[in-house]
Amino acid sequence: MSLPSIFKSPVLYFYLFVFSVGFTLEACQEKKPVHETVVFKPQPILPQDTIKYPNALITALNRHNKWVDSVFRRMTPDERITQLMMVEVFSNQGPQHEEDALRLVRQYKVGGVIFFQGGPVRQAKLTNKLQAASKIPLLVGMDAENGIGMRMDSAMQYPLPMLLGAINNDSLIYQMGAEMAFEFKRLGMHLNFAPVVDVNNNPKNPIISYRSFGENKNDVSSKSLAQMLGMQDNGVIATAKHFPGHGDTDVDSHYDLPIIPYGRERLDSLELHPFRHLIQSGVGGMMVGHIHMPKLDSTANLPASLSKPIVTGILKNELNYAGLIITDAMVMKGVTKYFAPGEAEVMALEAGNDVLERLVSVPKALNAIKAAIRSGRLDRKELDRRCKKVLAAKYWVGLNKYQPIKLDSLYQDLHTSHAKETLRGLAEGSLTLLQNKPDLVPLKNKKMRSVASLAVGAAKPTLFQQRLKNRLTVKDYFMPRKTKKKDLENLRKVLLKQDLLVISIYGPSIRPSNNLGFSKEERALVNELVRRKRAVVVLFDNAYTLNQFADIHQSSALLLGYQQLPAVQAAAAKMVMGDLVPQGKLPVTVNKHFQYGQGL
């Protein structure tokens, strides 16, 4: 990159920001021991190679490489096709599933695998088996938007993007990306299908929602850039998704084909904005979504992932993207509802994709692609070029010097003190105080005759309640889902007698939800309590679920935690008691009472 163009790249400005707060990533240094985690230390050193060459990964994917050529020459024509395929693998589905996966590797020589549910040790063992069975080292990926804990047990869970969108310090998000990269490398993985760079400007979106950094295109750009750089600076390929933008839809592409009716003017001004920024900064992968955009390609029921005008015309030709172009999962209804297995994969390659992810059937896809080559629909030389790009990605992540995963100390290496400190910083930096009248929070030194702590959606003491009880004389109450009407009435009578209520609200799982699942009567009791009593309300779930309580805006104090992660609950208790100053800002508009950017 020439000197003038460096100053046009958002990657430089991100690093200057990191430098300005006195941090740099220790993992940027060479010869780092495999078990040593990444940490920030104040050093007057910047990762110069990344600043000088923000597109170094993209360059590596497209330049001549002796190792790539030597491997390519030993491949059969069929193997050069299947190198473009990544198949799904689970480490918790037993011997038959493992044997099926091994068969695809041995017989069809697929290029990679994408792991889903399981556990770290089981996955590491299975990865070693699959790599040992593979003629060419496998590219191993995972859809881990908030780290490997999103997919496996016995692993740390980092926050999802909506919570990160509330944080005002993007260097924390960079550090999270670096920790995610460490996890990936420790488990022998190379490609993360993250970050999500969709701008979530539709509150009714059933699939993006809390997986987006927010509704503001600039926030989404800067925060996804920070996460991407954290991963790629530490040797893991990041994948921006879901091109050209999945944020403004009310249909889940796992179950149907969403239709986005907007044209280029709207897309250029909003949805494409963060994709452009990450492309300029050298993101290694780009996932194309299964969304129909008739003003970009009028072909009936055609998802963007199968559209040549979108993949080749816009992404490759107009935006000059030269990284790995990957389909969203080919098993999703957004594709399979209208296109049969085999034909769909041919169309995806015709459109310009490099990698086919999660195929319905590898044999059907291979046979259909071979037939398309014979008929002239697909060009063999072009597919060979894409095969070499995949091999170049393997070289960049170090698969030219493949080593099996070491099982010793695996659990400990995935639960380091530095990772826990990163998680604590993210949790504390995100808490968003939306209301506080009249300065009810912090509670310490307040004179109160009786205080009750009500956990809505819990049947036993939560971590938040436990931490609160360590500091405050308070009695705990619980309102689990499906509470009987008689019990609700008894609870109502007791709580209305209290001087102060601390109401914490929890979704049905540790992952945020779009529907909290409370009955009409349960919601009515919460609404009555916040209308009639002094109440501190803390929501540990998706910000949009505030809409499920009609009167929650009448709370004396309202704190938004976004997720019920233990680190978030601990931070919320500290803030309620006055040990933390609120820093978060609402990343989305919820309703007329709670709008983007609010936060005391």
GUSEKE-412707 format. One record per residue (C-alpha): x, y, z. Coordinates in pm, whole numbers, plus 50000, padded with zeros to 5 digits. Example, Ala and Ser with C-alpha at 12.3 -4.5 7.8 and 13.67 -1.06 7.14 Angstrom:
! GUSEKE-412707
51230_49550_50780
51367_49894_50714
***
This chain:
! GUSEKE-412707
50000_50000_50000
50138_50338_49905
50192_50593_50182
49902_50823_50085
49654_50534_50076
49755_50424_50425
49594_50735_50565
49266_50647_50394
49240_50312_50572
49029_50283_50889
49274_50025_51020
49536_50297_51074
49298_50514_51268
49200_50220_51486
49561_50153_51577
49627_50518_51645
49336_50507_51885
49475_50201_52060
49813_50375_52081
49655_50688_52224
49522_50495_52524
49860_50331_52570
49789_49973_52475
49933_49723_52231
49882_49355_52187
50166_49143_52321
50073_48866_52082
50195_49079_51791
50547_48980_51892
50701_48674_51732
50784_48337_51892
50491_48345_52135
50455_48021_52338
50142_47829_52239
49995_47833_52590
50055_48203_52664
49745_48418_52634
49722_48760_52476
49737_49061_52705
49754_49434_52673
50058_49612_52812
50146_49978_52778
50427_49984_52523
50517_50258_52271
50518_50002_51989
50258_49956_51719
50210_49646_51501
50390_49815_51211
50349_49537_50957
49973_49558_50991
49977_49937_50948
50203_49923_50646
50021_49627_50494
49660_49618_50614
49577_49397_50313
49866_49154_50371
49628_48858_50408
49443_48947_50088
49774_48976_49906
49881_48637_50040
49561_48475_49914
49626_48589_49557
50001_48579_49501
50219_48299_49369
50313_48046_49637
50549_47751_49592
50381_47541_49862
50041_47603_49704
50171_47502_49360
50334_47185_49492
50016_47076_49671
49795_47170_49377
50001_46959_49135
49940_46647_49344
49562_46692_49345
49318_46516_49112
49057_46721_48923
48787_46605_49168
49000_46700_49469
49046_47048_49329
48666_47083_49333
48606_46937_49680
48879_47162_49819
48614_47434_49787
48379_47252_50029
48349_47276_50409
48129_47019_50583
47967_47035_50926
48101_46832_51218
47978_46788_51576
48192_46645_51852
47891_46538_52061
47699_46315_51820
47875_45986_51871
48080_45732_51672
47853_45707_51368
47865_46082_51305
48244_46079_51344
48269_45795_51094
48048_45983_50846
48273_46289_50877
48587_46077_50835
48436_45921_50522
48383_46264_50364
48745_46351_50441
48894_46021_50322
48674_45955_50020
48595_46303_49889
48897_46497_50021
48686_46797_50130
48884_47112_50194
48759_47191_50542
48519_47138_50829
48305_47369_51039
48250_47261_51398
47927_47303_51588
47818_47167_51928
48050_46963_52148
48328_47009_52399
48691_47127_52375
48864_46797_52449
48625_46593_52233
48662_46841_51950
49041_46845_51976
49054_46465_51958
48817_46457_51661
49012_46732_51485
49331_46530_51521
49153_46225_51374
49017_46424_51080
49351_46590_51008
49531_46254_51022
49282_46114_50769
49309_46409_50531
49542_46408_50231
49578_46788_50261
49548_46962_50601
49190_47073_50661
49085_47433_50705
48894_47421_51035
48627_47681_51105
48356_47766_51354
48066_48008_51363
48179_48166_51691
48051_48523_51702
48121_48551_52075
48397_48293_52104
48402_47915_52119
48162_47919_52415
47889_47998_52163
47918_47640_52034
48070_47422_52305
48042_47342_52670
48328_47383_52918
48439_47702_52743
48422_48074_52818
48134_48273_52678
48213_48625_52569
47936_48879_52506
47741_48893_52183
47760_49202_51958
47463_49398_52097
47636_49419_52435
47963_49511_52262
47776_49782_52074
47710_49957_52405
48081_49982_52489
48259_50312_52422
48610_50163_52424
48677_49968_52102
49018_49854_52225
48829_49619_52460
48660_49465_52157
48999_49430_51985
49127_49250_52294
48825_49017_52284
48903_48939_51919
49261_48858_52018
49141_48626_52296
48906_48456_52049
49200_48403_51814
49398_48243_52093
49110_48003_52164
49084_47914_51796
49453_47846_51755
49469_47642_52074
49191_47420_51932
49350_47391_51587
49097_47619_51418
49176_47881_51156
48861_48052_51026
48592_48228_51230
48260_48310_51063
48251_48645_51242
48211_48937_51286
47849_49012_51205
47854_49348_51026
47483_49372_50954
47328_49703_51059
47024_49600_51264
46779_49876_51186
46469_49654_51211
46360_49581_51572
46150_49288_51445
46451_49111_51290
46423_48752_51422
46775_48634_51337
47022_48927_51351
46891_49140_51642
47136_49098_51934
47393_48946_51693
47448_49294_51547
47659_49571_51701
47362_49805_51658
47165_50030_51427
47431_50293_51357
47648_50216_51055
47954_50392_51198
47934_50202_51526
47896_49873_51340
48196_49962_51123
48430_50056_51407
48337_49772_51642
48339_49497_51379
48673_49636_51257
48816_49612_51609
48702_49253_51648
48827_49159_51301
49171_49307_51362
49196_49135_51700
49150_48801_51527
49357_48855_51213
49648_49023_51390
49673_48699_51582
49660_48457_51291
49290_48368_51255
49095_48458_50941
48784_48669_51015
48471_48658_50798
48240_48957_50761
47874_48862_50724
47604_48861_50585
47681_49048_50261
47521_49267_50134
47327_49319_50461
47078_49108_50660
46975_49373_50913
46646_49502_50774
46431_49191_50748
46168_49020_50960
46231_48673_50813
46488_48419_50934
46684_48282_50636
46732_47952_50820
46361_47887_50756
46265_48095_50452
46402_48343_50199
46395_48703_50329
46320_48974_50076
46489_49315_50106
46320_49559_49866
46580_49837_49865
46801_49946_49578
47161_50062_49552
47107_50413_49686
46979_50281_50018
47237_50001_50035
47525_50236_49956
47417_50477_50229
47362_50216_50501
47405_49838_50465
47723_49839_50254
47900_50098_50471
48058_49858_50726
48140_49602_50458
48338_49868_50270
48534_49955_50582
48630_49597_50653
48723_49537_50290
48952_49842_50296
49109_49704_50614
49183_49360_50472
48917_49127_50614
49010_48778_50496
48665_48630_50444
48323_48750_50330
48006_48545_50385
47723_48611_50141
47373_48585_50286
47066_48399_50165
46857_48713_50114
46664_48807_49801
46723_49161_49673
46506_49201_49362
46636_49551_49282
46988_49408_49253
46892_49083_49080
46533_49035_48965
46563_48658_48915
46271_48503_49105
46351_48371_49454
46725_48404_49400
46927_48461_49717
47226_48694_49703
47453_48395_49765
47358_48255_49423
47350_48589_49236
47631_48673_48995
47533_49042_48975
47570_49065_49354
47869_48837_49426
48076_48909_49117
47924_49236_49002
47912_49426_49331
48140_49244_49575
48426_49146_49343
48413_49404_49065
48276_49720_49230
48415_49675_49581
48730_49503_49451
48712_49231_49712
48973_48959_49660
48950_48762_49985
48773_48431_50041
48406_48455_49942
48202_48202_50136
47837_48106_50109
47616_48103_50413
47519_47745_50503
47385_47568_50195
47147_47363_50414
46939_47670_50501
46583_47706_50371
46676_48038_50214
46843_47823_49948
46691_47474_49965
46331_47596_49943
46383_47695_49580
46701_47521_49459
46791_47152_49471
47119_47023_49617
47382_47012_49344
47223_47281_49130
47247_47525_49420
47621_47464_49456
47675_47509_49083
47489_47840_49096
47692_47950_49399
48015_47890_49207
47871_48059_48898
47791_48359_49116
48155_48387_49221
48183_48219_49563
48510_48049_49656
48390_47823_49937
48069_47621_49972
47978_47586_50339
47763_47314_50502
47643_47130_50195
47332_46912_50187
47520_46642_49993
47886_46640_49892
47837_46365_49627
47545_46548_49463
47736_46875_49464
48050_46717_49317
47859_46540_49038
47662_46853_48950
47977_47069_48942
48157_46818_48717
47857_46816_48482
47857_47196_48478
48226_47197_48382
48162_46953_48098
47871_47163_47968
48067_47487_47988
47860_47648_48265
48165_47650_48491
48522_47715_48385
48777_47462_48513
49063_47713_48513
48863_47957_48725
48778_47684_48977
49145_47588_48987
49229_47949_49071
48981_47941_49359
49127_47611_49477
49470_47778_49493
49317_48064_49693
49187_47815_49950
49530_47651_49965
49689_47992_50010
49457_48053_50308
49582_47727_50455
49938_47842_50407
49865_48176_50576
49726_48005_50888
50030_47775_50905
49889_47449_50771
50201_47404_50559
50359_47311_50895
50064_47130_51047
50096_47002_51404
49834_46798_51594
49655_46966_51885
49818_46903_52222
49560_46784_52474
49765_46861_52784
49631_47159_52984
49368_47228_52717
49092_47323_52962
49324_47549_53161
49449_47721_52847
49091_47805_52751
49018_47964_53093
49310_48199_53151
49307_48484_53399
49367_48728_53113
49057_48606_52932
48849_48644_53247
48984_48996_53293
48887_49078_52934
48536_48947_52999
48509_49154_53317
48614_49470_53132
48359_49410_52857
48079_49350_53107
48156_49657_53316
48201_49883_53013
47866_49791_52859
47617_49846_53142
47372_50113_53033
47181_50321_53288
46870_50442_53107
46686_50602_53400
46777_50711_53753
46522_50932_53926
46576_51084_54167
46935_50955_54183
46815_50630_54333
47128_50446_54217
47368_50391_54387
47181_50230_54674
47463_50243_54927
47409_50494_55210
47039_50520_55121
46800_50493_55414
46541_50222_55344
46317_50036_55587
46275_49723_55374
46425_49611_55045
46309_49317_54833
46500_49161_54545
46270_49000_54288
46419_48771_54022
46175_48758_53731
46234_48442_53529
46433_48261_53800
46338_47999_54058
46647_48022_54279
46894_48295_54381
47082_48442_54087
47439_48564_54096
47314_48923_54084
47098_48862_54390
47382_48692_54576
47622_48980_54509
47357_49234_54613
47293_49047_54936
47662_49069_55022
47627_49446_55039
47265_49513_55130
47004_49390_55377
46758_49246_55131
46513_48958_55106
46498_48751_54788
46181_48661_54598
46132_48469_54273
45885_48470_53987
45968_48183_53752
45783_48141_53425
45441_47978_53456
45393_48100_53813
45042_48013_53933
44792_48298_53964
44750_48237_54337
45127_48260_54389
45140_48578_54182
44877_48739_54402
45061_48640_54720
45384_48779_54575
45206_49101_54480
45077_49159_54833
45422_49107_54987
45611_49323_54739
45373_49617_54753
45454_49651_55123
45827_49698_55059
46004_50034_55071
46222_49954_54769
46224_49684_54502
46523_49562_54302
46372_49374_54007
46608_49170_53791
46468_49020_53470
46613_48711_53299
46546_48551_52963
46490_48176_52919
46860_48100_52855
47207_48247_52895
47184_48354_52532
46971_48666_52467
46621_48612_52332
46364_48784_52117
46080_48672_52344
46122_48655_52721
45836_48407_52745
45642_48562_53033
45265_48529_53060
45027_48823_53042
44973_48801_53419
45347_48791_53495
45412_49096_53279
45118_49274_53440
45265_49226_53787
45601_49371_53681
45424_49668_53522
45220_49731_53839
45527_49712_54062
45724_49968_53860
45422_50202_53851
45347_50190_54221
45681_50139_54394
46031_50277_54399
46197_50017_54181
46543_49955_54041
46495_49735_53733
46782_49545_53572
46723_49365_53241
46972_49090_53163
46856_49031_52806
46808_49174_52457
46742_49549_52470
46443_49508_52238
46265_49297_52502
46205_49614_52703
45902_49644_52474
45746_49340_52642
45676_49549_52956
45445_49838_52867
45519_50044_53179
45887_49973_53230
45967_50333_53136
45809_50431_53468
46085_50254_53663
46264_50477_53912
46593_50338_53784
46651_50116_53481
46977_49939_53407
47036_49739_53088
47274_49442_53103
47198_49287_52758
47289_48930_52868
47275_48722_53185
47641_48621_53173
47784_48586_53527
48032_48866_53459
47745_49097_53360
47543_49010_53671
47846_49074_53893
47910_49409_53723
47544_49509_53757
47549_49445_54131
47861_49661_54164
47696_49942_53970
47373_49931_54168
47577_49964_54487
47791_50246_54350
48121_50066_54287
48103_50131_53911
48020_50437_53706
47786_50361_53413
47956_50397_53074
47737_50217_52821
47518_50373_52553
47212_50212_52399
47320_50074_52055
46964_50052_51916
46635_50238_51935
46387_50032_52134
46087_50267_52135
46003_50634_52190
46123_50613_52550
46457_50444_52487
46645_50557_52179
46986_50501_52024
47271_50664_52214
47093_50704_52547
47279_50622_52867
47334_50826_53183
***
